[in-house]
């Protein structure tokens, strides 16, 4: 991995870069969930899960028994011992597994029975309440909610999807949850690049267009994230054209009701994930052609790395993990201000 430069963030007077870690895996990783500065989990192809309890100095890699052919593109954990894995694929290739003892044992909780269904993202608020977001079935995006830790799931009504509108299972971040019961969904494809917002955990919805490109099936929004109830960003582009830096970001200051393109420098290529570092007041985005940072709320961006990563997660408001192809894992740590 080539480091372009050590990024100097003016508001901090510090220099940072991704620090690669040894994962002991060659899986394609698209899920990562950080619990603290020491504990994080990741997931990927061939039924793979990974865990560190020492900040990434050592990673344990494992395979969920019976799931060796599944691609775990989604992962969610709140305490590091109870973890949910979501596989993505057509029909029954989309599943949910859970461990409650840090990976010693896994149980299959749910299997998608819709032949046209395809899960894209999973997020849990706490030990009982979670949401799954998936591609359209019968003309409507799939939103499933649980109130018992994933033992039972209920499908919520969503507005009619547009022709060729769907989601991307690229980083487990086309779904975002806010405080209490707010849910955001982000779509792509020729009919997509819209953000759905529900204030009541999927019972009612509003839908807003964004200026992100949708000129190909491989283009659209790949990640949506919020700094608070009002301020958020959506990032994407065209994954088939990873170095193109046009129409790949949108900003909101009203909770996702409206979206605009920034007037300054955009992220420098296709980006599949975005996270907010609360303590540093920074946005970080990443994708298959590099990573960028913004210290002004997303108005302008600077590239600091050209490594290929798929997904991001943040802990303690200042530590970020990134995962990518061939078992790639890296960590970005900012000293306390």
N, C-alpha and C positions, 0 to 999 in steps of 0.2 A: 504494500500500500504506500503510495506516495503522498506525503504531506506537502500541500502547496505552500503554506506558511503558518507560523504561529500567530493566531488571531489575537490582536490587541483590542480589547473592548474598552472604548474610551471612558465609559462611566465607571469602570472597575480598575483600570490601569493594570490589568492582568493579561497573561498569555495562556491560552489553552489549546489542547489538541486531543483527538481521540487516542486512547491508549489500548491497543489490541490485547486481548486476553486469550488464553488457551482453553478451548471448549471441549477438546477430545471428541469432536463430532464432525462429520462431513455433511450433515443434513442441511437442506435449505431451510433457514430459519426465518419465520415471518411473524412469530409471536414472542413478546417479551413483557414481563410484568414485574416491576421493581417494588419491593416491600419497604426496604430501608437502605441505608448506605452499605449494608453488609449482605442483605438477602435479596436475591432476584431469581426469577425463573424465566426460561425460554422454551419455545416449542417449534416443531417443524415437521419435515417430511419423514416417511418411514416410521411413523408412530413415535417420534422422538420427543423427549422432554429433557431439560437440563436445569440444574439448580446450583447456586452458590450460596454459602453462608458466611463467607469471609471477604466480601467485597470483590469477588472475582479472582482472587489469588488461586483458587481451586474451583473447578466446575465438575459436578457429577452428571454423567449422561446416562439416560436409561431409555427403555422402550416399553410402552404400554402393552402388556400381554394381549394378544389377539388383535392388536391394532397396527400391526407392522406395515400394512398397505395403506394406512390412512395418512393424510397430510394435515397435521395440527397447525392450522394457520391462526388460531385464536387461543389466547390464554388469559386467565384472570385469577388473581389471588389478592386477598386482603391481609392475611396474617402469615403467609409463607408455609403453612401446614395444610390448609384447605385450599385446593387448587382445582380450577375447572379448565379442561382442554376442549376445544371445539375443532373438529375436522371439517374441511371444506371439500365438496365434491358433489356430483349429481346424485339425486335421490338418497339412497341409504349410505352413501359415502360421507354425508354430513351427519355428524354425531356429537354428543357431549359426554365426556368422561369426568369423573371427580376422584380426587384423593383427599382423605382427611387425616393422613398420617405422613405427610411430606414425601409421598411417592412410594411408600412401602407397599401399598395396595391401591388398586384402581377399580372403580365400578363404572359400568356403562349406564348412564342415566337416561339418555334419550337418543333415538334414531329417527331421522327425517323419513317420513313415509310418502312424501309427495315426490313423484318421479321427476317433476320439473323443478323441484326445490333445490336450493344451493345456499349454504350458510356462508356469510361473509365476515361476521364479527360477533364477539360475545363480551359483555362487560357485566360485572357484579358490583352493586353498591355496597353490599354487606354479605353476611353469611347466608342470607335467605333470598334477597331480591336481586334478580338479574334480568338481562335483556339479550336476545339474539336478533340480529338483523340479517336478512337474506334476500336473494333475488326474487323477482315477481313470480307469483303463482296465481293463475286465473286473473291476470291483469292488475294485481296489487302487490306491492312490496311485502315481504314477509317480516313481521315483527312478532316475536314470541316473548312472553314475560313469565317469570316464575316468582313465587312467594314462599317457596319451601326448599330453597337451596338447589333447585334443578330437578327435583323428583317429578314435578308436574309442570307442564308449560301450556299457556293459553295464547292463542293467536289473537292479535289485536287488529281492528279494522284500520286500514290506511287508505288515503286517496288513490284514485286510479293512477297507475303509472303511465307515462307516455310511451309510445312505441319505441323499442330499442333502449329503454331506460333500465339500468340495472346498477349493481354495485361491484366494487373490486375487493377481493379477499387478499389484499396485498400486504397489509400491516396491522390488521385487527383494529383499525382506527377510522373506518368509515362510519362508525357509531361512537357517540360521546354521550355521557350522562352528566347532568348538572346536579345541583343540590336538590334533595328531596325527590322530585318526580319529573324533572325535565329531561327530555330525550331529543338528541339531534341525529339525523341520518343524512348521509351524503351520497349522491349518485353520480354515475357517469354513463358513457356510451353516447351514441348520436342523439338520443332523446333525453339525456340526463343533464348533469351539472346543476342539480337543484339540491337545496338543503331543506329537509323536512324537520319541523319542530313540534314537539308535543309537550305541553305543560303538565300533563296528568298521566304520565307513564304509558302513553300510547292510546288513550281513549279518544282524544281529539287531536287534529293536526292542522298546521298551516304550512304552506310550501313556498319557497322563495327561489327565484333564479339567481345564478351567479355569472360573473364574466369569465369563468374558466372555460377553456376550449373544449369543444365536443365535436370536433370535425372528423372523428374516426371512432370505431368501436373500442380502440385502445386508449381513448382520451376521456378525461373527466376529472372529477374530484376523487382523490384516493384517501384523504385524511381530513377530518374536521376536529378542532380542538378549541377549548375555551380557557381564557385566563380567569374569568369570573362570569357572572350571569349575563353580562352585556358584551364583553369584548372577546372575539374569537377570530380564528382564521380557518380557511379551507385551502388545501394545496393539492396539486396533481399535475396535470399536463398530459403528455402522450408517452406511455411507457415504451412504445415502439420507436420513439425519437427521444432518447434519454437526455441528450445534450441541448435540446431546444429549450430556450428560456422565456418563451412567450405565453401569456395567458395561463399562468400556472398557479396563481394565488388570488384569493379574494379575502376581504376583511369585513367584519361586522362590528358595530358598536351598540347595537340594539337587540342583542340576544339571538341573532340569526334571522330577524325579520326582513332585513335588507342587507345586500352585499355589494361591495365596490372593489375595484382594482386599485392597488396603491399607485401613487404617481411617481415614486422613486424606483430605485433598482429592485428588480424581482429576484427570487431565488434563481440560481444559475443553471437550472435544468429541471427535468422531470423530478418531482418529489412525492414520495409515497407516505410520509409520516411527518407529524408535527407535534411538538410538546412545548409547554410553558414552564419555565423555571422561575417559580414565584420569588424566591429569595434574591435572585439576580435580576429580575424583571427582564428576562430574555426569552425570545422564541428561538427554537432550533428546529430546522427541517432537514430531512435526509431523503436520499433516493439512490438509484443505481449509478448515478454519475457524480455523487458528492453530497456534501452537507453545507448548510448556510446558517448564519445567525443574524438576528435582528435585535438591536437594543432600543429601538424607537417604536415599539408596538406593531412592527410589521411593515412600516412605511418604506424602509430601505433594508437591504440585505448584503452581507459579505460572506463569500465562500471561504471555508477554512480547511476543507479536506476533500479529496477526490476519490475516496474509497466507496465501494458499493455496499450500501446497507438498505434494508427493507423496512425496519420497524424501530420504534423508540419507546422508552418508558423512563419516568423520572421518579426519584425518591428524595425526600427531605427538601424538596424545592431547589436543589442545587447539584444533584448527581444524576447523570443521564447514562443509560445503557442503550447501545444500538446492536442489532443483529442483522445478519445477511446471509448470502449464499456460502456454501461450503463450510458451514459451521462457524462463520465469522461472528465474533462478539467483541465489542469494544466498550470502554467506559470513559466518561468525560466528567471530571471532578473539578468543581470550582471551590477554592478556599472561601472560608467565611469572610464576609466583608468587614 
